[in-house]
Amino acid sequence: MDAREAALIAMAVHILADPSSIGDDDVAVLRAHGWSDRIIAEIPGLVALNQLTGTFNLLAGLEPARQEG
């Protein structure tokens, strides 16, 4: 993973852990790494979708499929 990808993942974790603390400086970091506003805007949606899916699966008793290896 390079610094550009690490910045994107750090933002996703930040959104999950403390979304109300996200500010313009956080967005500026991603822009400085070359991420477009479109990609930056998609991050909260992807975080929310994954959280929703994971929570639903836990409540429904679903487990990830195991891969034969």
Phi, psi and omega in degrees: 000135178263177183298326180296312178293321179299321178296321179294316179293322177299322178294319179299317178295319178298317178298318180292317187279321187206068187299330183288347181266000181289134181223185181301325180297323179295318178293321179299325178299315180294319177298322179295335176273002175094008179281139181280161177299328178297314179293317180300320180291336180281339186301310180299324179295318179292321177297313181296318180297316179293322178293317178299313181298314180297317179296315178301314182298321177297313181293326180277352180076021180275142178241150177301146177294139178269135178266135176284135183224000000 
